[in-house]
Amino acid sequence: MRLEQLQAFLAIAETGSFQQAARKCGVTQSTISRQIQALEADLGLELFHRTGQAKLTLGGERMLPRARKICLEWQSVTQELADLVAGKQPELCIAVIHSLCAYYLPPILQKFCHEYPDVQLRVTSLGSDRALKVLKDGLVDMAIVMNNRFLTTAREMVVETLFDEPIELLLAANHPLAQHDRVSWSEIIRYPQVVFKDGYGMQRLVQDRFERLEATLQAALEVNTLDAFRGVVRQGELIALLPHSALVEARLDPTLAVRPLACNANTSLSDNSNLTRRVVMVTTGDRLQIPPIQYFWQLVQENIPPQFDSLKRSAC
């Protein structure tokens, strides 16, 4: 059974004539006749009485509503796909790590909404692992995450590196380590920390560094929001290792202090103890062909904060 056979069947049922149906479908009458004969052969029964006017048989009457439904569904999906290619999709869903939602992303969102006012933009703040999972499950169109071992390089995935940023120390303004301009790892490992919950890229990054230092991470508390980090650290006892972009508000808070990490010549780490994270943007190749997604992708690339380049160059 083919779609054009169903369309021919509907045209005859609506016009009551093979000749008029052929005219409506833009084909010859012989073509219409062959299509109906082939359809009847597949079904094993006649659909029309061959009289002066083409009238539906009992089988044809049963066939009619279903044929209409199939053809309407086909029209609907072809129109939907045409709209998609033309950039008329109803929404664009993005999953983004917490630290980029407050300052890095809003100007990009505003530009996108101005260019595509009819596209509903949905942004969800998630940890990297969860963001990648919802992308792979097709629940979002794009993810901006921390690069990590759970980021598979499957053929359909497109990964764009956005920037590298240093990890810094968040602590209370009256904490003993706040007296230092830079804090060494030998000092950091002595204090209990507040860390991201398991499943966050930052949690693994910090844990891996402590393992390389052959030190024990004193994870006193696990949280999953930047507000919680600031609130807990403000109490004065715990410290936290966080990326530069997550510390914008902390730098403006007189009760908190932010310190860069010092290079420690006594460590055996090949990178001289510098700790950074890489932020990447991920989608699939087929999504990147859709105009709104492609435009958002380009906006993100074009609006990388310039301070990250200087931060990389000045890192120890």
PEURFEN-V997930 format. One record per residue. N is the residue number from 1. RES is the residue in one small letter. D_FIRST is the distance of its C-alpha to the first C-alpha in Angstrom with 1 decimal. Layout:
BEGIN
n->(N;N)
res->(RES;RES)
d_first->(D_FIRST;D_FIRST)
END
This chain:
BEGIN
n->(1;2;3;4;5;6;7;8;9;10;11;12;13;14;15;16;17;18;19;20;21;22;23;24;25;26;27;28;29;30;31;32;33;34;35;36;37;38;39;40;41;42;43;44;45;46;47;48;49;50;51;52;53;54;55;56;57;58;59;60;61;62;63;64;65;66;67;68;69;70;71;72;73;74;75;76;77;78;79;80;81;82;83;84;85;86;87;88;89;90;91;92;93;94;95;96;97;98;99;100;101;102;103;104;105;106;107;108;109;110;111;112;113;114;115;116;117;118;119;120;121;122;123;124;125;126;127;128;129;130;131;132;133;134;135;136;137;138;139;140;141;142;143;144;145;146;147;148;149;150;151;152;153;154;155;156;157;158;159;160;161;162;163;164;165;166;167;168;169;170;171;172;173;174;175;176;177;178;179;180;181;182;183;184;185;186;187;188;189;190;191;192;193;194;195;196;197;198;199;200;201;202;203;204;205;206;207;208;209;210;211;212;213;214;215;216;217;218;219;220;221;222;223;224;225;226;227;228;229;230;231;232;233;234;235;236;237;238;239;240;241;242;243;244;245;246;247;248;249;250;251;252;253;254;255;256;257;258;259;260;261;262;263;264;265;266;267;268;269;270;271;272;273;274;275;276;277;278;279;280;281;282;283;284;285;286;287;288;289;290;291;292;293;294;295;296;297;298;299;300;301;302;303;304;305;306;307;308;309;310;311;312;313;314;315;316)
res->(m;r;l;e;q;l;q;a;f;l;a;i;a;e;t;g;s;f;q;q;a;a;r;k;c;g;v;t;q;s;t;i;s;r;q;i;q;a;l;e;a;d;l;g;l;e;l;f;h;r;t;g;q;a;k;l;t;l;g;g;e;r;m;l;p;r;a;r;k;i;c;l;e;w;q;s;v;t;q;e;l;a;d;l;v;a;g;k;q;p;e;l;c;i;a;v;i;h;s;l;c;a;y;y;l;p;p;i;l;q;k;f;c;h;e;y;p;d;v;q;l;r;v;t;s;l;g;s;d;r;a;l;k;v;l;k;d;g;l;v;d;m;a;i;v;m;n;n;r;f;l;t;t;a;r;e;m;v;v;e;t;l;f;d;e;p;i;e;l;l;l;a;a;n;h;p;l;a;q;h;d;r;v;s;w;s;e;i;i;r;y;p;q;v;v;f;k;d;g;y;g;m;q;r;l;v;q;d;r;f;e;r;l;e;a;t;l;q;a;a;l;e;v;n;t;l;d;a;f;r;g;v;v;r;q;g;e;l;i;a;l;l;p;h;s;a;l;v;e;a;r;l;d;p;t;l;a;v;r;p;l;a;c;n;a;n;t;s;l;s;d;n;s;n;l;t;r;r;v;v;m;v;t;t;g;d;r;l;q;i;p;p;i;q;y;f;w;q;l;v;q;e;n;i;p;p;q;f;d;s;l;k;r;s;a;c)
d_first->(0.0;3.8;6.9;8.7;6.9;7.9;11.1;11.8;11.5;13.9;16.1;16.7;17.4;19.8;21.6;21.5;21.3;19.0;21.8;22.2;18.5;18.6;21.8;20.4;17.4;19.9;18.4;19.7;19.2;18.1;15.2;14.1;14.7;12.6;9.5;10.2;11.1;8.0;6.1;9.4;9.6;6.8;8.6;11.9;13.5;14.4;13.8;16.8;20.3;21.1;24.6;26.5;24.3;20.6;20.9;18.4;18.6;19.1;15.4;14.7;17.4;16.1;12.6;14.5;16.1;13.2;11.1;14.4;14.9;11.7;12.6;16.2;15.8;14.2;17.1;19.5;18.7;18.7;22.0;23.4;22.8;24.4;27.3;27.7;28.1;30.4;32.5;31.7;31.1;32.7;34.9;36.4;37.5;40.3;42.3;45.9;48.9;51.7;54.3;52.3;51.3;54.7;55.9;53.6;50.3;51.4;52.1;48.7;47.0;48.9;48.0;44.3;44.4;46.2;43.6;40.5;41.8;38.3;37.3;38.6;40.5;40.8;43.3;44.0;47.2;46.6;48.2;46.8;45.2;43.5;42.4;40.7;39.0;37.4;36.3;34.6;33.0;31.6;33.9;35.7;35.0;38.4;41.4;45.0;46.8;49.6;48.8;48.9;47.8;44.8;43.3;40.9;40.2;36.5;34.7;32.9;36.2;38.4;42.0;44.7;48.4;50.1;53.6;56.1;58.5;61.6;62.0;65.1;67.2;67.3;70.4;72.8;75.3;78.1;76.6;78.9;76.4;76.2;79.6;78.0;76.5;74.1;73.5;73.4;71.2;74.4;75.0;71.4;71.0;74.0;72.5;69.8;66.6;63.9;60.6;56.9;55.1;53.4;50.0;51.3;51.7;55.3;56.3;55.3;56.9;60.3;60.1;59.5;62.4;64.7;63.7;64.5;67.9;68.3;69.0;67.8;65.9;67.5;64.5;66.3;63.5;59.7;58.2;55.0;56.1;58.5;60.4;61.1;62.3;64.8;65.9;66.6;68.3;70.4;72.2;74.0;73.4;69.9;68.6;65.1;63.5;60.9;59.3;61.1;58.3;58.7;62.4;62.6;63.8;66.0;68.0;68.9;70.0;73.8;73.5;71.2;71.7;69.3;70.6;69.2;69.3;72.2;71.9;73.7;75.3;76.1;72.5;70.8;67.5;66.3;65.2;68.7;67.5;65.4;62.4;59.5;55.9;53.0;50.6;47.1;44.0;40.6;37.0;33.8;33.0;29.7;31.7;34.4;32.2;32.0;34.9;36.6;36.6;37.8;40.5;41.7;41.8;44.0;46.2;47.0;47.9;50.1;51.9;53.1;56.6;59.2;61.5;59.4;60.3;63.9;63.7;62.3;65.1;67.8;66.7;69.3)
END
